[in-house]
Amino acid sequence: MELLMISLSLWILQFNSVKADSIIHIGAIFEENAVRDDEIFQLAISDLSLNDDILQSEKITHSVKLIEPNNPFQAVQEACELMNQGILALVTSTGCAAASALQSLTDAMHIPHLFIQRNGDGAPRTACQFNPSPDGESYTLAARPPVRINDVLLTLVSELHWQKFIIFYESDYVVKVPLFSLHLLLQAVETNLASKDSHWVYANEEVSDADIMELVHSSLGRMTIIRQIFPLWRDTNVRCMRNNHRISSLLCDPQEGYLQSLEVSNLYLYDSVLMLANAFYRKLEDRKWHSMASLNCMRKSTKPWNGGWSMLDTIQKGRVSGLTGLMDFRAEGSNSHVQFEILGTSYSETFGKDVKRLASWDSTRGLNGSLKENRIESGMQGVTLKIVTLLEEPFVMVAENILGQPKTYKGFSIDVLDALAKILGFKYNMYQVGDGKYGSALPNGSWSGMIGELISKQADLAISAITITPERESVVDFSKRYLDYSVGILMRKSEEKINIFSLLAPFDLAVWACIAAAIPVVGIMIFLLKRIQAARCHSNAGAHPPPSVSTSLQSAIWIVYGAFVQQGNDSILGSVALRIVMGSWWLFTLIVCSSYTANLAAYLTVSRMDNAVRSFQDLSRQSDLVYGTVRESAVLEYFQAKGTNPLEQDNTFAELWKTINKNSGFENSVSSPSEGIKKAKYLANQQPEWVT
């Protein structure tokens, strides 16, 4: 019995050891005044636990420690306790003092450290300065991008060609609630220091829409606001999806009030946990997993974690798309992806001006848009615009040109453009886009087609039958739409086939055979009954047969056929038996003719309306017709979003996308709508069908 207990204890110890090795443990350190950091961290862990695609067999465990603000000694103590428990990575959201101390500790212990810089009173103005690691390999990665708001301000000053301006500097951090700025604006208006020609610029990473409207209503002149923005998907089906990860609706749905109460550091904290989970997934997939080790910071003989460098390398090579957009650490150990939007009003003496988006700024492409105010109401006399277009009937078409004259255009959109040019007094030069595309985002962040021409400022205006999509609206401005349409199917009309035997189609061949057999059978019955009637007339003395009674078999069959086609002669039927037989035959003829007429009408109607594909469901179920759409178009993006969405219960769009995207779209799809129309119209052998 004692031997059995010892064996059981050893088995339990071994089982717990395996279980401990398989558990993914993350440590986190937050400041006590960061009320949302712990909530967002727990929510990120919960979302990942519900996702079986990232970590199928493993679940994330975590330990959270709270410290006082600006207390690096306590931060190191709590970090040592976490390392003693055994952690794979450390996530912190602290100030620079605590972060610098944690950097030295994590570098010594080789523990990957994802750091989110924060300030208890607002967004930091400058990035934390860390000491270089002795071995040149820093294990601290800055999840929040370096402060770039000064770069945006410099771009704004250069774009507006300012020579003199005044900067009101508040403190070492940007206060989230702009009370000082609001008070300054009110004082300037009350003391007549502001006029309608004043231009106010307010830079704040975390200013809300309500605060912006309050600032605008209090200002006099033009107001420009700079703030950080994050991608927001307008399609409710994919809004909460980031690749194979589903984010809680509390964080991705703008209708939720919880999202409005979060700070920027909270969003980067969520994405940091997502980045770690993807790194763990890749390590497990590559079978290069290093078990957690219990590290004692107080012992000089403690060796660093042997799997630290491998885990750090996996994190630095990874990339995720989360609440803040793209995140990676390929730029010297920090996340460089950041985007700002520049909002502004027009010069005006009135309060309550409308705010519109003027431009955007990102760390890769810089300024996207123009900050100069276009006062269209004052006229555009003498202005010549460069306009890019794409041919598509009936919106934009090439007119018949006279030899030697410049190419001219016509169409519905051209008529609208000419009307605007006449009213505003501008001229324009029009050219066709080189790649023949409307415009879509490329993997390197640039855009193709007409959208790319506008972004690169090669053109001032684009005019064509372009579809408004959320992605395009995020980089360019659209006019008010004048046509709504839905996705439809364009297919070649089937050729009409002439068949002289189509009159026989309403009845089956067996029915026609029965009718053909019934006519001679009834004719024989009439013939026999007439012979019997004639014999009776001869046997009766003085009786003579009626003059219309004939004893010929051919005549009897002719009478039956004439009655069937309702063209027979009126014969005298003397006997009761003949009348019963002919009456039954006439009733049969009436029923057959009525059924034939109804079936013939239905057959001719259905044959004209017959179409094998009437919906996307019909298109996905069949395999005889090939189909595609225009590459790099809004329709292609629509099918891609629907077909790759794992939340779609119906697999219709998944099947459609599989065919459309065959061979990366080059096998079935076309480069332009006109090419698709020609392909569907003239390739009779392949019987193509095109979604448009």
C-alpha positions as CSV (number, residue, x, y, z in Angstrom):
1,M,0.0,0.0,0.0
2,E,2.8,2.4,0.9
3,L,4.5,1.5,-2.4
4,L,1.3,2.3,-4.3
5,M,1.0,5.7,-2.6
6,I,4.6,6.6,-3.5
7,S,4.0,5.6,-7.2
8,L,0.8,7.6,-7.3
9,S,2.5,10.6,-5.8
10,L,5.2,10.4,-8.4
11,W,2.7,10.1,-11.2
12,I,0.7,13.2,-9.9
13,L,4.0,15.1,-9.6
14,Q,4.9,14.2,-13.2
15,F,1.5,15.1,-14.5
16,N,1.5,18.5,-12.8
17,S,5.0,19.2,-14.2
18,V,3.7,18.5,-17.7
19,K,0.7,20.6,-17.2
20,A,2.8,23.4,-15.8
21,D,5.1,23.3,-18.8
22,S,2.1,23.5,-21.2
23,I,0.6,26.5,-19.5
24,I,1.3,29.9,-21.1
25,H,1.9,32.4,-18.3
26,I,2.0,36.2,-18.8
27,G,2.9,38.8,-16.2
28,A,1.6,42.3,-16.1
29,I,2.4,45.4,-14.0
30,F,0.1,48.5,-14.0
31,E,-0.1,51.6,-12.0
32,E,-2.8,51.9,-9.3
33,N,-4.4,55.0,-10.9
34,A,-4.8,53.2,-14.2
35,V,-8.3,52.1,-13.7
36,R,-8.8,50.7,-17.2
37,D,-5.5,48.9,-17.8
38,D,-6.4,45.8,-15.7
39,E,-9.9,45.6,-17.2
40,I,-8.5,45.7,-20.8
41,F,-5.8,43.2,-20.0
42,Q,-8.4,40.8,-18.5
43,L,-10.7,41.4,-21.5
44,A,-7.8,40.6,-24.0
45,I,-7.0,37.3,-22.1
46,S,-10.7,36.4,-22.2
47,D,-11.1,37.0,-25.9
48,L,-8.0,34.9,-26.7
49,S,-9.3,32.1,-24.4
50,L,-12.5,32.0,-26.6
51,N,-10.4,31.8,-29.8
52,D,-9.6,28.2,-30.8
53,D,-7.7,29.3,-34.0
54,I,-4.8,30.9,-32.3
55,L,-4.1,28.6,-29.3
56,Q,-6.0,25.5,-29.8
57,S,-4.8,23.3,-26.9
58,E,-3.2,25.9,-24.7
59,K,-4.8,28.6,-22.6
60,I,-3.2,31.7,-21.3
61,T,-2.8,32.3,-17.6
62,H,-1.7,35.6,-16.1
63,S,-0.7,37.4,-13.0
64,V,-1.3,41.2,-12.5
65,K,0.6,43.4,-10.1
66,L,-0.3,47.0,-9.2
67,I,2.3,49.6,-8.2
68,E,2.4,53.2,-7.1
69,P,3.1,55.8,-9.8
70,N,6.7,56.7,-10.3
71,N,8.0,54.0,-7.9
72,P,10.7,52.0,-9.8
73,F,11.8,50.1,-6.7
74,Q,8.3,48.6,-6.2
75,A,8.1,47.9,-10.0
76,V,11.3,45.8,-9.8
77,Q,10.1,44.0,-6.7
78,E,6.8,43.0,-8.3
79,A,8.6,42.0,-11.5
80,C,11.0,39.7,-9.5
81,E,8.0,38.0,-7.9
82,L,6.4,37.4,-11.3
83,M,9.7,36.0,-12.7
84,N,9.9,33.7,-9.7
85,Q,6.5,32.3,-10.6
86,G,7.7,31.7,-14.2
87,I,6.5,33.9,-17.0
88,L,7.1,33.9,-20.7
89,A,6.7,37.7,-21.2
90,L,6.0,40.8,-19.2
91,V,3.5,43.5,-20.2
92,T,3.6,46.9,-18.4
93,S,1.9,50.2,-18.6
94,T,3.8,52.7,-16.5
95,G,5.8,55.9,-16.5
96,C,9.3,56.3,-17.7
97,A,11.0,55.9,-14.3
98,A,9.5,52.4,-13.7
99,A,10.0,51.4,-17.3
100,S,13.7,52.2,-17.2
101,A,14.2,50.1,-14.1
102,L,12.2,47.2,-15.6
103,Q,14.2,47.5,-18.8
104,S,17.4,46.7,-16.9
105,L,15.8,43.8,-15.1
106,T,14.3,42.2,-18.2
107,D,17.5,42.6,-20.2
108,A,19.4,40.8,-17.4
109,M,16.9,38.0,-17.2
110,H,16.1,37.7,-20.9
111,I,12.4,38.2,-20.4
112,P,10.5,39.9,-23.4
113,H,9.0,43.1,-22.1
114,L,6.2,44.9,-24.0
115,F,6.0,48.4,-22.6
116,I,3.2,50.9,-23.1
117,Q,4.1,54.4,-22.1
118,R,1.5,56.3,-20.2
119,N,1.0,59.3,-18.0
120,G,-1.6,59.5,-15.3
121,D,-2.7,63.0,-16.4
122,G,-2.7,62.6,-20.2
123,A,-0.7,61.5,-23.2
124,P,3.1,61.9,-23.0
125,R,4.8,64.5,-25.1
126,T,8.2,62.7,-25.4
127,A,9.2,59.1,-25.5
128,C,11.0,57.4,-22.7
129,Q,14.8,57.3,-23.0
130,F,16.2,53.9,-22.2
131,N,19.8,53.0,-21.5
132,P,21.5,50.8,-24.1
133,S,21.7,47.1,-23.2
134,P,25.3,45.9,-22.3
135,D,25.1,43.0,-24.9
136,G,23.3,45.2,-27.4
137,E,20.1,43.2,-27.4
138,S,17.2,45.1,-25.6
139,Y,14.4,42.9,-24.4
140,T,12.1,45.9,-24.0
141,L,9.8,46.7,-26.9
142,A,7.8,49.9,-27.1
143,A,4.2,49.0,-28.1
144,R,3.1,52.6,-28.1
145,P,4.8,54.4,-31.1
146,P,7.2,57.2,-30.4
147,V,5.6,60.6,-30.0
148,R,5.1,62.0,-33.5
149,I,2.8,64.9,-32.9
150,N,5.7,67.4,-33.2
151,D,6.3,66.0,-36.7
152,V,2.7,66.6,-37.6
153,L,2.9,70.2,-36.4
154,L,6.1,70.7,-38.4
155,T,4.3,69.4,-41.5
156,L,1.4,71.7,-40.9
157,V,3.6,74.7,-40.5
158,S,5.5,73.8,-43.7
159,E,2.3,73.2,-45.7
160,L,0.8,76.5,-44.7
161,H,4.1,78.4,-45.2
162,W,3.9,80.1,-41.8
163,Q,6.8,82.5,-40.9
164,K,5.6,83.6,-37.5
165,F,3.4,81.8,-35.0
166,I,2.9,81.5,-31.2
167,I,3.1,78.2,-29.3
168,F,1.2,77.8,-26.0
169,Y,3.0,75.0,-24.1
170,E,1.1,73.6,-21.1
171,S,3.2,70.9,-19.4
172,D,5.2,67.7,-19.9
173,Y,2.2,65.9,-21.0
174,V,-0.9,66.6,-23.1
175,V,-4.0,66.9,-20.9
176,K,-6.8,64.8,-22.2
177,V,-9.5,67.4,-21.2
178,P,-8.6,70.7,-22.9
179,L,-9.7,73.0,-20.1
180,F,-6.6,75.2,-20.4
181,S,-7.0,75.6,-24.2
182,L,-10.7,76.4,-23.8
183,H,-10.0,79.0,-21.2
184,L,-7.3,80.5,-23.4
185,L,-9.6,80.7,-26.4
186,L,-12.4,82.4,-24.4
187,Q,-9.9,85.0,-23.0
188,A,-8.6,85.7,-26.5
189,V,-12.1,86.3,-27.8
190,E,-13.2,88.5,-24.8
191,T,-10.1,90.7,-25.0
192,N,-10.4,91.1,-28.8
193,L,-7.0,89.4,-29.4
194,A,-8.7,87.0,-31.8
195,S,-10.3,87.9,-35.1
196,K,-11.8,86.2,-38.1
197,D,-8.3,85.9,-39.6
198,S,-6.9,84.0,-36.6
199,H,-5.9,80.4,-37.1
200,W,-5.9,78.2,-34.0
201,V,-4.2,74.8,-34.0
202,Y,-5.0,72.4,-31.2
203,A,-2.8,69.2,-31.0
204,N,-4.0,66.5,-28.6
205,E,-3.7,62.7,-29.2
206,E,-6.8,61.8,-27.2
207,V,-9.3,64.7,-27.7
208,S,-12.9,63.5,-28.1
209,D,-15.6,64.7,-30.5
210,A,-17.5,66.5,-27.8
211,D,-14.3,68.4,-26.7
212,I,-13.6,69.3,-30.4
213,M,-17.1,70.8,-30.8
214,E,-16.7,72.8,-27.6
215,L,-13.4,74.2,-28.8
216,V,-14.8,75.1,-32.2
217,H,-17.8,76.8,-30.7
218,S,-15.6,78.9,-28.5
219,S,-13.1,80.0,-31.2
220,L,-13.1,82.9,-33.6
221,G,-11.5,82.4,-37.0
222,R,-10.2,79.1,-38.3
223,M,-9.7,76.1,-36.0
224,T,-7.4,73.1,-36.8
225,I,-7.4,70.0,-34.6
226,I,-4.7,67.2,-34.7
227,R,-5.5,63.9,-33.0
228,Q,-4.6,60.3,-33.3
229,I,-7.0,57.9,-35.0
230,F,-7.4,54.2,-35.3
231,P,-9.0,52.1,-38.1
232,L,-12.7,51.5,-37.8
233,W,-14.5,49.0,-40.1
234,R,-17.9,50.2,-41.1
235,D,-19.1,46.8,-42.1
236,T,-20.7,45.3,-39.0
237,N,-19.9,41.8,-40.1
238,V,-16.1,42.3,-40.1
239,R,-15.8,45.2,-37.7
240,C,-14.8,43.0,-34.8
241,M,-12.7,40.6,-36.8
242,R,-8.9,41.0,-37.1
243,N,-7.6,38.1,-39.3
244,N,-8.5,35.0,-37.3
245,H,-9.2,36.8,-34.0
246,R,-12.6,38.2,-32.8
247,I,-12.5,41.2,-30.6
248,S,-15.1,41.9,-27.9
249,S,-17.9,44.2,-29.1
250,L,-17.2,46.4,-26.2
251,L,-13.9,47.5,-27.9
252,C,-14.8,47.5,-31.6
253,D,-18.4,48.8,-31.7
254,P,-18.6,52.6,-31.6
255,Q,-22.2,52.3,-30.3
256,E,-20.8,51.0,-27.0
257,G,-20.1,53.7,-24.5
258,Y,-17.3,51.7,-23.0
259,L,-15.1,52.4,-26.0
260,Q,-15.4,56.2,-25.6
261,S,-14.1,56.1,-22.1
262,L,-10.8,54.3,-23.0
263,E,-7.4,55.9,-23.3
264,V,-5.0,55.4,-26.2
265,S,-2.7,53.4,-23.9
266,N,-5.6,50.9,-23.2
267,L,-5.9,50.1,-26.9
268,Y,-2.1,49.5,-27.2
269,L,-2.3,47.2,-24.2
270,Y,-4.9,45.0,-25.8
271,D,-2.9,44.8,-29.0
272,S,0.3,43.9,-27.0
273,V,-1.5,40.8,-25.5
274,L,-2.7,39.9,-29.0
275,M,0.9,40.2,-30.3
276,L,2.2,37.9,-27.6
277,A,-0.6,35.3,-28.3
278,N,0.4,35.2,-32.0
279,A,4.1,34.8,-31.1
280,F,3.2,31.9,-28.8
281,Y,1.1,30.3,-31.6
282,R,4.1,30.5,-34.0
283,K,6.4,29.0,-31.5
284,L,4.1,26.1,-30.9
285,E,3.6,25.6,-34.6
286,D,7.3,25.5,-35.2
287,R,7.8,23.1,-32.3
288,K,10.5,25.4,-30.9
289,W,8.9,25.9,-27.5
290,H,10.9,26.7,-24.5
291,S,9.3,26.0,-21.1
292,M,8.9,28.7,-18.5
293,A,11.6,28.9,-15.9
294,S,11.4,30.2,-12.3
295,L,14.0,33.0,-12.0
296,N,15.3,34.4,-8.7
297,C,16.4,38.0,-9.1
298,M,18.0,38.1,-5.7
299,R,20.7,35.5,-6.5
300,K,23.7,36.5,-8.4
301,S,24.1,32.9,-9.6
302,T,20.7,32.9,-11.4
303,K,21.1,32.4,-15.1
304,P,18.8,34.2,-17.5
305,W,16.0,32.3,-19.3
306,N,17.5,30.3,-22.1
307,G,14.4,30.7,-24.3
308,G,14.3,34.5,-24.0
309,W,16.2,35.4,-27.1
310,S,14.2,32.9,-29.3
311,M,10.9,34.3,-27.9
312,L,12.1,37.9,-28.5
313,D,13.0,37.1,-32.0
314,T,9.6,35.6,-32.7
315,I,7.8,38.6,-31.3
316,Q,10.0,41.0,-33.4
317,K,9.3,39.1,-36.6
318,G,5.5,39.1,-36.0
319,R,2.8,41.4,-37.1
320,V,-0.8,41.7,-35.9
321,S,-3.8,43.9,-36.8
322,G,-5.7,45.0,-33.8
323,L,-7.5,48.0,-32.3
324,T,-4.7,50.4,-33.2
325,G,-4.1,49.1,-36.7
326,L,-0.9,47.3,-37.6
327,M,1.6,46.5,-34.9
328,D,5.1,45.2,-35.3
329,F,8.5,45.8,-33.7
330,R,10.7,45.8,-36.8
331,A,11.8,49.5,-36.4
332,E,14.5,49.3,-33.8
333,G,12.4,47.6,-31.1
334,S,9.4,49.9,-31.3
335,N,6.0,50.0,-33.0
336,S,6.2,52.7,-35.7
337,H,2.7,52.5,-37.0
338,V,0.8,55.6,-36.1
339,Q,-1.8,57.8,-37.9
340,F,-3.2,61.2,-37.2
341,E,-6.2,63.0,-38.6
342,I,-6.3,66.8,-39.1
343,L,-9.7,68.3,-38.7
344,G,-10.5,71.9,-39.5
345,T,-13.1,74.7,-40.0
346,S,-13.2,77.6,-42.4
347,Y,-12.5,81.2,-41.6
348,S,-15.7,82.7,-40.2
349,E,-16.9,85.3,-37.8
350,T,-19.8,83.1,-36.7
351,F,-19.6,80.4,-34.0
352,G,-20.8,76.9,-34.4
353,K,-18.9,76.2,-37.6
354,D,-18.9,72.7,-39.2
355,V,-15.8,70.6,-38.7
356,K,-14.6,68.5,-41.6
357,R,-11.6,66.3,-42.2
358,L,-8.8,68.1,-44.1
359,A,-6.1,65.5,-44.3
360,S,-4.4,62.6,-42.5
361,W,-0.8,61.9,-41.5
362,D,1.0,58.6,-41.0
363,S,4.6,57.6,-40.2
364,T,5.1,56.0,-43.7
365,R,3.6,58.4,-46.2
366,G,3.5,61.7,-44.3
367,L,0.7,64.1,-45.1
368,N,-2.2,62.9,-47.2
369,G,-4.5,65.7,-48.3
370,S,-4.3,69.5,-48.4
371,L,-4.5,71.9,-45.5
372,K,-5.1,75.0,-47.6
373,E,-8.6,76.4,-47.5
374,N,-10.3,76.4,-50.9
375,R,-12.7,79.3,-50.9
376,I,-14.9,78.1,-53.8
377,E,-17.5,80.7,-53.0
378,S,-15.2,83.4,-54.2
379,G,-14.8,81.8,-57.6
380,M,-12.2,79.7,-59.3
381,Q,-11.6,82.0,-62.3
382,G,-8.3,81.2,-64.1
383,V,-7.8,77.9,-62.2
384,T,-6.9,74.8,-64.3
385,L,-7.6,71.5,-62.7
386,K,-5.9,68.2,-63.6
387,I,-8.6,65.6,-63.8
388,V,-8.1,61.8,-64.0
389,T,-10.8,59.6,-65.4
390,L,-11.6,56.0,-66.3
391,L,-13.8,55.2,-69.3
392,E,-17.1,53.5,-68.5
393,E,-20.3,54.0,-70.5
394,P,-22.5,56.0,-70.1
395,F,-20.6,58.1,-67.5
396,V,-17.4,58.8,-69.3
397,M,-16.8,58.1,-73.0
398,V,-14.4,59.3,-75.7
399,A,-16.1,61.6,-78.2
400,E,-15.4,61.5,-81.9
401,N,-12.3,63.6,-82.4
402,I,-11.3,65.7,-85.4
403,L,-7.9,64.6,-86.8
404,G,-5.1,66.5,-85.0
405,Q,-7.3,67.9,-82.2
406,P,-6.9,66.9,-78.5
407,K,-9.0,64.0,-77.3
408,T,-12.4,65.1,-75.9
409,Y,-14.8,63.2,-73.7
410,K,-18.5,63.0,-73.3
411,G,-21.0,61.3,-71.0
412,F,-23.2,61.9,-67.9
413,S,-20.3,62.7,-65.6
414,I,-18.7,65.0,-68.2
415,D,-22.0,67.0,-68.4
416,V,-21.9,67.5,-64.7
417,L,-18.3,68.6,-64.8
418,D,-19.0,71.1,-67.6
419,A,-21.8,72.5,-65.6
420,L,-19.6,73.0,-62.6
421,A,-16.9,74.5,-64.7
422,K,-19.3,77.0,-66.1
423,I,-20.6,78.0,-62.7
424,L,-17.3,78.3,-60.9
425,G,-15.3,79.5,-63.9
426,F,-12.4,76.9,-63.9
427,K,-10.8,75.0,-66.7
428,Y,-9.6,71.5,-66.7
429,N,-7.3,69.1,-68.5
430,M,-8.4,65.5,-68.4
431,Y,-6.4,62.3,-68.9
432,Q,-7.0,58.6,-68.4
433,V,-5.5,56.7,-65.5
434,G,-2.5,54.7,-66.6
435,D,-3.3,51.3,-65.0
436,G,-7.0,51.4,-65.8
437,K,-8.0,50.9,-62.2
438,Y,-10.4,52.8,-59.9
439,G,-8.1,52.3,-56.9
440,S,-7.4,49.9,-54.2
441,A,-4.9,49.6,-51.3
442,L,-1.7,47.8,-52.1
443,P,0.3,45.7,-49.6
444,N,3.0,48.4,-49.2
445,G,0.4,51.0,-48.1
446,S,0.1,52.9,-51.3
447,W,-2.9,53.0,-53.6
448,S,-3.4,52.1,-57.3
449,G,-5.7,53.7,-59.9
450,M,-7.4,57.0,-59.7
451,I,-7.2,57.0,-55.9
452,G,-3.5,56.7,-56.1
453,E,-3.3,59.6,-58.5
454,L,-5.2,61.8,-56.0
455,I,-3.1,60.7,-53.0
456,S,0.1,61.4,-54.8
457,K,-1.3,64.7,-56.0
458,Q,-0.8,63.9,-59.6
459,A,-4.5,64.9,-60.1
460,D,-6.7,67.4,-58.4
461,L,-10.0,65.6,-59.2
462,A,-11.1,62.1,-60.3
463,I,-14.3,61.7,-62.2
464,S,-15.9,58.4,-63.2
465,A,-18.4,55.8,-62.1
466,I,-16.4,55.0,-59.0
467,T,-17.9,53.2,-56.0
468,I,-17.8,54.8,-52.5
469,T,-16.3,52.4,-50.0
470,P,-15.2,52.9,-46.4
471,E,-11.5,52.2,-47.3
472,R,-11.5,54.8,-50.1
473,E,-13.4,57.3,-47.9
474,S,-10.6,57.1,-45.4
475,V,-8.0,58.5,-47.8
476,V,-10.0,60.8,-50.2
477,D,-13.1,62.9,-50.1
478,F,-16.2,62.0,-52.3
479,S,-18.9,64.2,-53.6
480,K,-22.5,63.4,-52.7
481,R,-23.5,60.2,-54.4
482,Y,-26.1,60.4,-57.2
483,L,-26.7,56.7,-57.9
484,D,-27.3,53.7,-55.7
485,Y,-26.9,50.2,-57.0
486,S,-26.5,46.7,-55.8
487,V,-24.3,43.9,-56.9
488,G,-25.8,42.0,-59.9
489,I,-25.1,39.3,-62.4
490,L,-24.3,40.0,-66.1
491,M,-24.6,37.0,-68.3
492,R,-24.9,36.3,-72.0
493,K,-28.5,36.0,-73.3
494,S,-29.2,32.5,-74.5
495,E,-30.0,32.1,-78.2
496,E,-33.5,31.3,-79.3
497,K,-33.8,27.9,-80.7
498,I,-36.5,27.1,-83.4
499,N,-38.0,23.6,-83.2
500,I,-40.8,22.6,-85.4
501,F,-41.8,19.9,-82.9
502,S,-42.2,22.3,-80.1
503,L,-46.0,22.0,-80.6
504,L,-45.7,18.4,-79.2
505,A,-43.9,19.6,-76.0
506,P,-47.1,20.2,-73.8
507,F,-47.8,16.4,-73.7
508,D,-45.6,13.5,-73.0
509,L,-44.9,11.0,-75.8
510,A,-47.0,8.4,-74.0
511,V,-50.0,10.8,-74.0
512,W,-49.7,11.4,-77.7
513,A,-49.5,7.6,-78.3
514,C,-52.7,7.0,-76.3
515,I,-54.5,9.7,-78.3
516,A,-53.3,8.2,-81.6
517,A,-54.5,4.8,-80.5
518,A,-57.8,6.1,-79.2
519,I,-58.9,7.6,-82.5
520,P,-58.9,4.3,-84.5
521,V,-60.3,2.4,-81.5
522,V,-63.3,4.8,-81.3
523,G,-63.6,4.7,-85.1
524,I,-63.9,0.9,-85.1
525,M,-66.5,1.1,-82.3
526,I,-68.5,3.6,-84.5
527,F,-68.1,1.4,-87.5
528,L,-69.4,-1.7,-85.7
529,L,-72.3,0.2,-84.2
530,K,-73.3,1.5,-87.6
531,R,-73.1,-2.0,-89.1
532,I,-75.4,-3.3,-86.4
533,Q,-77.8,-0.4,-86.9
534,A,-77.8,-1.1,-90.7
535,A,-78.5,-4.8,-90.1
536,R,-81.5,-4.0,-87.9
537,C,-82.9,-1.7,-90.6
538,H,-82.8,-4.5,-93.2
539,S,-84.3,-7.0,-90.9
540,N,-87.3,-4.8,-90.1
541,A,-89.9,-4.8,-92.9
542,G,-90.4,-1.4,-94.6
543,A,-87.5,0.2,-92.6
544,H,-84.8,2.1,-94.5
545,P,-81.5,3.2,-93.0
546,P,-80.8,7.0,-92.6
547,P,-79.1,8.5,-95.6
548,S,-76.1,9.7,-93.5
549,V,-75.3,6.3,-92.1
550,S,-72.2,4.8,-93.8
551,T,-70.8,1.4,-93.2
552,S,-67.2,2.4,-94.3
553,L,-64.5,2.0,-91.7
554,Q,-62.5,4.9,-93.2
555,S,-65.6,7.2,-92.8
556,A,-66.0,6.2,-89.2
557,I,-62.4,7.0,-88.3
558,W,-62.6,10.3,-90.2
559,I,-65.7,11.2,-88.2
560,V,-63.8,10.5,-84.9
561,Y,-60.7,12.5,-86.1
562,G,-62.9,15.4,-87.2
563,A,-64.6,15.5,-83.8
564,F,-61.1,15.4,-82.0
565,V,-59.9,18.5,-83.9
566,Q,-63.4,20.1,-83.6
567,Q,-63.8,20.3,-87.4
568,G,-66.0,17.3,-88.1
569,N,-69.3,17.2,-90.1
570,D,-72.7,16.9,-88.5
571,S,-73.7,13.3,-88.9
572,I,-77.0,11.8,-87.9
573,L,-76.6,9.3,-85.1
574,G,-79.7,7.3,-84.9
575,S,-79.0,4.8,-82.2
576,V,-78.6,5.5,-78.5
577,A,-75.3,3.6,-78.4
578,L,-73.8,5.7,-81.1
579,R,-74.9,8.9,-79.2
580,I,-73.3,7.6,-76.0
581,V,-70.0,6.8,-77.6
582,M,-69.8,10.0,-79.6
583,G,-70.8,12.1,-76.5
584,S,-68.1,10.5,-74.4
585,W,-65.6,11.1,-77.2
586,W,-66.6,14.8,-77.5
587,L,-66.2,15.2,-73.7
588,F,-62.7,13.5,-73.9
589,T,-61.9,15.8,-76.8
590,L,-62.9,18.9,-74.8
591,I,-60.7,18.0,-71.8
592,V,-57.7,17.1,-74.0
593,C,-57.9,20.3,-76.0
594,S,-58.3,22.5,-72.9
595,S,-55.3,20.8,-71.2
596,Y,-53.2,21.1,-74.4
597,T,-54.0,24.8,-74.7
598,A,-53.1,25.5,-71.0
599,N,-49.9,23.5,-71.2
600,L,-48.8,25.1,-74.4
601,A,-49.2,28.6,-73.0
602,A,-47.2,27.7,-69.9
603,Y,-44.5,26.0,-71.9
604,L,-44.0,29.0,-74.2
605,T,-43.9,31.4,-71.2
606,V,-41.4,29.3,-69.2
607,S,-39.2,28.8,-72.2
608,R,-38.9,32.6,-72.6
609,M,-38.2,33.2,-68.9
610,D,-36.0,30.2,-68.3
611,N,-32.7,31.2,-66.6
612,A,-30.4,28.7,-64.8
613,V,-28.9,31.5,-62.6
614,R,-31.2,33.9,-60.8
615,S,-29.3,34.5,-57.5
616,F,-25.8,34.1,-56.0
617,Q,-27.1,30.9,-54.4
618,D,-27.8,29.4,-57.8
619,L,-24.4,30.6,-59.1
620,S,-22.5,29.0,-56.2
621,R,-24.3,25.6,-56.6
622,Q,-23.6,25.1,-60.3
623,S,-20.3,24.1,-61.8
624,D,-21.0,24.5,-65.6
625,L,-20.7,28.2,-65.8
626,V,-17.4,30.0,-64.9
627,Y,-17.7,33.5,-63.5
628,G,-15.5,36.3,-62.2
629,T,-15.4,40.1,-61.6
630,V,-13.2,43.1,-62.2
631,R,-9.8,42.8,-60.4
632,E,-9.0,45.5,-57.7
633,S,-12.7,46.7,-57.7
634,A,-15.2,47.4,-55.0
635,V,-17.1,44.3,-56.0
636,L,-14.0,42.2,-55.6
637,E,-13.4,43.6,-52.1
638,Y,-17.1,43.0,-51.2
639,F,-16.8,39.3,-52.2
640,Q,-13.5,39.0,-50.4
641,A,-14.9,40.4,-47.2
642,K,-18.0,38.2,-47.3
643,G,-16.2,35.1,-48.5
644,T,-13.4,35.2,-45.9
645,N,-15.6,36.1,-43.0
646,P,-15.7,33.1,-40.6
647,L,-18.9,34.4,-39.0
648,E,-20.9,33.9,-42.2
649,Q,-23.3,31.0,-41.6
650,D,-24.1,30.6,-45.3
651,N,-21.2,29.3,-47.4
652,T,-22.5,30.9,-50.6
653,F,-20.0,33.7,-50.7
654,A,-17.2,31.4,-49.6
655,E,-17.8,29.3,-52.7
656,L,-18.1,32.3,-54.9
657,W,-14.9,33.8,-53.6
658,K,-13.1,30.4,-54.2
659,T,-13.9,30.6,-57.9
660,I,-13.4,34.3,-58.3
661,N,-10.0,34.2,-56.6
662,K,-8.8,31.2,-58.5
663,N,-5.1,31.6,-59.4
664,S,-5.1,34.9,-57.4
665,G,-8.0,36.2,-59.6
666,F,-6.1,36.0,-62.9
667,E,-7.9,33.0,-64.3
668,N,-11.5,34.1,-64.1
669,S,-11.5,37.8,-63.3
670,V,-10.7,40.6,-65.8
671,S,-8.9,43.9,-65.6
672,S,-11.8,46.2,-66.7
673,P,-15.6,46.1,-67.0
674,S,-15.5,46.4,-70.8
675,E,-13.2,43.4,-71.0
676,G,-15.7,41.4,-68.8
677,I,-18.6,42.4,-71.1
678,K,-16.7,41.3,-74.2
679,K,-15.7,38.0,-72.6
680,A,-19.2,37.2,-71.5
681,K,-20.6,38.1,-74.9
682,Y,-18.3,36.5,-77.4
683,L,-16.7,33.4,-75.7
684,A,-19.5,31.1,-76.7
685,N,-17.6,27.8,-76.1
686,Q,-16.7,28.5,-72.4
687,Q,-20.1,30.0,-71.6
688,P,-18.7,32.6,-69.1
689,E,-20.7,34.5,-66.7
690,W,-19.5,37.7,-65.0
691,V,-20.5,39.3,-61.7
692,T,-20.6,43.1,-62.0
